[in-house]
Amino acid sequence: MKAEILISRTNHVETLTINRPESRNPISGPAVAQALVAAVEAADADPEVRAVIITGAGAAFSAGGDVKAIAAGDSYFGGPPHAQREGYRRGIQAIPRAIYAAEVPIVAAVNGPAIGAGCDLALMCDIRIASTTAFFAESFVKLGLIPGDGGAWFLPRVVGMSRAMEMTLTGEAVDAQTALVWGMVSEVVEPNELVSAATKLAQRIAANPPNSVRMAKRLLKESEHQSLGSLLELSAGMQAISHHTEDHAEALDAFFTKRRGSFTGD
């Protein structure tokens, strides 16, 4: 049986590849959603994983919802409203919950179209790099639907409310260069350079003390909804922990001896 998510690891960088290229990697089905959630949670729980890359097999990053399943009323797309509600909550909505809760940094390598929930999957990640063949579409309204997977929360935080309104209410696509100008992605590269660019970025993150990286990411996430005073209190506690790690001592020694540090997560 074909794996829904392919998992590979090089050193401390784990790559998760959505493996449904024949249907452009939809993520709305329970099997794919559960596999992706399990892979993210396992990577986050593994101290040997210092960065994660999410990408899609084939020519697309993710088509988001499986339109054929929606039309046929398959899975939780059929049945009464209360059952559909639970289907969304336990299905595709588990993905943003898992990714947002993860402390390991997650890079989206957007290799092609990122449509609907696929667009939102990229937005859930911490950093996005796009191929020149990529485009992004918050296209739910084109099907008479709304962003049911958290896109209305993630999109304005990435591009601002006005552009989020434009993308969501028109459903029109944004190409990779526009996404770069809007801050949706931090880099656009040729298709044959995408894996290398994403891996190099992930390795640059993984080269740093892993506990400091994870705590720094958590502070940035908490800053989205905490007051300055609350964030300062949290920062003080995390900084005190950092001062007592072996990696901090190693980083100081590497700084003074002008060498590259070697960090263990201790």
C-alpha positions, 0 to 999 in steps of 0.5 A: 500500500502506498504511503500517504506521506513519504518521510526521509531524513538527512542529518537533523533535517526531516522531509515530509512529502505528500505522496498523492501526485496523481490527484495533485496531493489533496490533504482533505482526506482523513488518511492524508490528514492523519498521516501528515499530523502523525508525521509532524507530531513525531518529528516535533517529539524527536530531539534529533529532528532540528528542522522539517521540510514539507513539500509535494510529490510531482508537479503540485504542492497541494490541491487542498481539498479533493473536489471529486470527494466533495462533489460525491459526498464521500468521507465527511463531505456527506451526511448531516451538518453536525457530522460534517462539522465533526469531520472537519474538526477531526480531519483537516483541522487537525493539521493546523493544530499540529503544525502550529503547536510544533516547536521544531521549525517547519519550511514549506518547499512549494514546488507547484500549485498551492490551492485552497487548503494547499495554500493554507498548508504553506501558510501554516509553515514557518518559512516558505520557499517557492519554485517559479512554477508555484502559485497560491490561491485561496480559492474556496469561494470559487466552489461556494465554500469558505476557508474551513482549515484555518486559512482566515487566521493564517493568511492575514497574518502573513500578507495583511488584511487587505491582501488577505481579503483580496485573495479570499474574496476573489479566489484568484491566484497569486504567482510566485513573484507576487507572493515574494513581493507580498511576503508570502514566500522568502525566496523564489528559485528555479524548479530544479533548485527548490529542494537544494534551497529548502535543504540549505535553509533547513540546515542553516537552522539545524546548525544552531543549538536546537533547544534555543531554536525551538524556544525562539520559535515558541516566543515568536508564536506566543507574540502573536497573541500575548501582551508585551509584559506576558511575553517578557515574563516567558522570555525571562524563564526561557532565557534562564533555561538557555543560560544553563545548557551545555550548548550555550557553553559550547556556543560561547567557547566557539565564539571566543575561539573563532570556530563553528560550534557543535551542538548536541541539544544538551 
